[in-house]
Amino acid sequence: MKKFLHEFREFAMRGNVFDMAVGVIIGGAFGKITTSLVNDVFMPFLSLITGSVDFTQWKLILKAGDEAAGITEVALNYGSFIATVIDFLLIALVVFLMVKAMNALHRKRNVPSPQPEAPKPPTTEELLTEIRDLLKEQP
């Protein structure tokens, strides 16, 4: 049991686990932000374009319900599915645009400075002249 606890502690203390935990927490908060952006900003525009259509009300009734008899309605809520798909697509679009903006900012910040040009190697004539001068200096 002691060995198991030791192995678990080593696993939990790895940097990757902490990075993943931070990512999950930030992802949850980011999910709330994007959901709010979709629901509070994009969906009103979509509602305006579609003429205030509420997709969640669309359904195919398989068995009618009766409140007086206590029978619940059985229905395929395909409108709710359509609304969820639209929500997903809008969230994916927002995430894509945010990542694209972050990458653009990252590229701007990390623009490499121009490197000075490396000196050109000496030509054959320059090398021969240098050798000649060295030979002249010898007694």
N, C-alpha and C positions, 0 to 999 in steps of 0.2 A: 504494500500500500504506500509505503514511503517513497519507493522508486516511482510509482505512478504519479504521486503528487509532485515529485521533483521534475519529472518529464513534462507534466502539465504546466508547471511554473515556467520552465524553459520555453515551452511553446507560447504561452501567453505573454511572455516578456520580449518576444522577438519584435523587431521594429515593424515588420510587415503587418502584424496583428493590430498594432496601434494605428498605423496608417489606414488600415482598412476600417477600424472603428471610427476614426475621424471622418473618413469618406462617407460612411453610412450615416453618421449624424448630420454632416453637411448636406448630404444627398436628401435626407428627410426634410431639412429646412428648405433646401432648394426646390424640392417637390411642392411644398406649400406655396412658395413664391410663384412658381410657374403655373400651378393650378389657379391661383388667384389672378394671375395675368390672363389666363385663358378665360376664366369665368367672368371676370370683372371688366376686361378690356376687349378681348376678341369676340366672345359670344354675343355681347350686345350688337356689335357690328354685323355678325352673321345673322342674328335675329332681324336686324333692320333690312338686310339684303333679301332674306327669305320671306319677309312679310310676317314676322313674329310667329314663325312656326315653332311649336314646342314638340320636338321629336319624342320626348319621353312619354307623350300621351298616345303614340301610335302603338297599336297592339292587335293581335289576331286572337279573338276570343274562341277558345276551344270548348269551354263549358260555362254557360252563364251562371252567375251567382245570384243568390237571393238572400238579402240581409235579414228579412223577416224569418226565414227558415234556418238561418245560420249557415248557409252554403256559400263558401267562398268561390270567387271567380277563378277559373283556370284559363290563363292566356299566355301567348307568346309575346313578350314585350320587345319586339324587334326595334321599335323606336328608341327605346332606352339603349339598345345595343348600338344603333346608329349614332346617338349622341355621345356614347363612350368612345366610339371609333373617331368621331370628329374631335373630341377632346384630346385623344391620344395624338392625332395628327397635328393638331395645333401645338401641343406641348412639345412634340418632336421638332416642329418648325422653330419654336422659340429657343429650344436648347441648341439646335443647329446654328441659329443666328448668334446666340450668345457665345458659343464656342468659336465661331468664325470671327467674331469681334475680338475675343480674347487672343486668338492666334495672331490677328493683325496687330494688336497692341504689343504682343510678345515679339513679333518680327521687327516692329519699329524700334523697340527698346534694345534689341540685340543685333542691330545692324553692324556688321564688322567694319572696322576702320580700314581704309586702303593700306595695304602692306607696301613698304618701300620696295622698289624693284631691286632684285638681287644683282650684284655687280656681274658684268659679263666676264667670262673667262678670257685670259689673254690670248691674243692671236699667235700663230706660229712665228710670225716675224718678231713680235715682242719678246717671245721666249728665246729666240735665237740671239737677239740683240742683248738680252740680259746675260745669256751664257757667254757671249763674246766679251762683254765687259768684265765678267768675273774671271775669265781666262787672262785678260790683259793685266788684271791686278796681281795675278800670281807671279813670283819671281822666276 
